[in-house]
């Protein structure tokens, strides 16, 4: 992939499929996502987000420069918190499901 005047390699575990798709606009609410170029609707109705390779390359190069300039002791790995949207009209059910999810999270 190329971007920002540089060429970079991208490692993937596996190439699952290759398709020709029609790129569709995301609309005003999702247009602000910097790495997403648009979406495509599959034959089965599934929606795929298409990534903008130029911004991915720029972000990777920026991250690489940042990591190179900081001493190893100052780099802290931050794991984002897991988030789950739990929707149910019963308070009792929500409370029970929340306690199950919290117990499962504390075990991992």
N, C-alpha and C positions, 0 to 999 in steps of 0.2 A: 504494500500500500504506500502511496505517496501523499505528502501534504506538508505544508510549511517549508517547501523547498527541500525536503528530505525524503528518503525512501526507508521504510521500516518493514520488518517482518512481523507477522502476527502468528502466534502458535495457537492451534486448536486441537482438542482431543480427537474429534472426528467430524468429517463433513457428512451431514445427514442427508441432505437433499439439495438439488439445484433447480431453480424454477425461473421462468420469465414471468414477471409480475407487472402490473400497472400501479405505479406510485400514486397514492392519493394524499391530499393535504390532510393534516390532522385537525385543523380548525383553530380558532383563536386561543383556546385554553391550553392546548398542548404544543402550540407553535414555539413556545419559549424553551422547550427542551433542546439543549444545544447539540446533543449527539444523535437525535432522532430526525431523520429526513422526512419521514412520512409513514404511511401504512399501506398494507395491501390485504385484500380479502381473498382468501383461498376458495377453491371450488367447494369445499365442505362447509364454508361459512366462517372458518377460523380467521382470526385477524393476526397479522404479523407486523411488527414494527421494523422498519428499515433504518439501519444506522447510517450516519453521515461519516464516511471514513476520514475526511479531512479534519474534522474536529477531534476524532478519536486519536489520530496521529499527533495533533498539536497537544492534546491533553497528556498523552504518553510521554512526549518529549519534555513537556514542562515538569511532569512528575519525576522523570529521570534526572533532569537538571537539579531539581530541588533535593532529591535524595543524594546526589553526588556532592552538593555543596554543604550539607549538614553533617556534622560528626555523627558517627554511628550511635553514640550514647544518647543523643538528643532525639533520635527518631523513635517515637512511641507508636506501636501498632494499636490502632483503635478498631475494635470490632463493633460494628453497628449493632444496636439492640434489635432483637427480633420483634417484629410487630405483627399483630393479628387483629383483624377487625371482626369482632364478635357481635352478631346481631340476633336478637331473640326478643320477643315481646314479654317473656316471663323473667322477672327479676331473679327468681329462684334458679331457673335454668342457666341464666347468665353467670350467676355467682358460682354455681357448681362447675360449669365449663371453665371459668376463669381459674378456679382452684386446681383443676386437673391440668390445665396448661402451665400454670406456675410451678406445680410439682414436677411436671415433665421437664421444664426448663432448668430447674435446680439440679436435676440429675445429670444434665449434659454438660 
